[in-house]
């Protein structure tokens, strides 16, 4: 089974958790395009010590522009000025022509780089910021009793804590000030740190073993607990964070 089909199989297996419709054909198309790009660049990854350096080298060879042209044809979107589209993608400016194409290409390159880095080691980082590409993550998952964050962009994972979750935004380790809102099966959860006010989504069920690229999507199922979190916030709004456990 190819990687694209494996990804779609995993997606279909857990689609019932999401509560919203996923465009399977779009995912098939984009994953196929990204897999081709990843295959093109994988062999070159080991020669670079940073993702930025890797991307600069690929662009100097004209590869990124060439890949953008191929993706542009495949999805039917004009890229305009490739250089401007790339710059916009790097700063998150979605209003520039061709930025979607640039993001597809840059993400594929970042994913190929992240795969190689994960083969070397998993970084320990008590932060929600990806140590590889600098993107901010809102997705935590549990694996072999440990808690990890996964990057929404490059799919790199890094180790956060063991035994119990901590806040990836401020490093808070006090269990009484970290809310975990989930159902009885404890499959996915919405978390909130009462110390800094941050919220994030988590896959708590270790049997949900999907590829890293899918984890942020599956974790989106935790958004169904957003209203429950709001009710808890209203209940403890006049109290102290330590009072939270009385209401859960």
C-alpha angles and dihedrals in degrees: 000000000000123000093252093053091044090053092050091047091054091046093053090047093060102026090106090069094059104067092210135079120262121208097235095182092053090050090048091052097046095043090050091051092046093047090056091051091047090051090051095054106030096094092056098051098085091064095066133073097199138035091231092054090048093052093046090053093049092049092049087057090050093243098125093052090047092050091048091055090053093048090046091058093045096053097031098239125133115232100202107191107008092203093054091045091053092049090049092049092052093054096038097248101154094179096077120099112257096014092124090056091048092050092052091053097042092047091052091051091047091050092052090050092047092052091057093047091051090053088058100044147318112248121228107226127159093207141090090229115098108244089211107048104006097240119145115245128208095182129094126175136187121234127171091342093308129108120230137180121221126205115241090211111039099016093233113152128209134188117253110169146336127238098000136030121257128196108273091201103054104007094244110169099180107118092202091061098047114080120207113195114188143131125265092271090057091216099139129005143192112223133197131190110215089196097065102008095240123145130200140169125246140191103218099172107087091200089071091089104169129152113280092249089063099047096085090050094049090046088058085079086078089071087083086075093058092098091049089052090051090054091050090049090052092049096050096034093105095037136063126279088246088066091064097094090061089065102041 
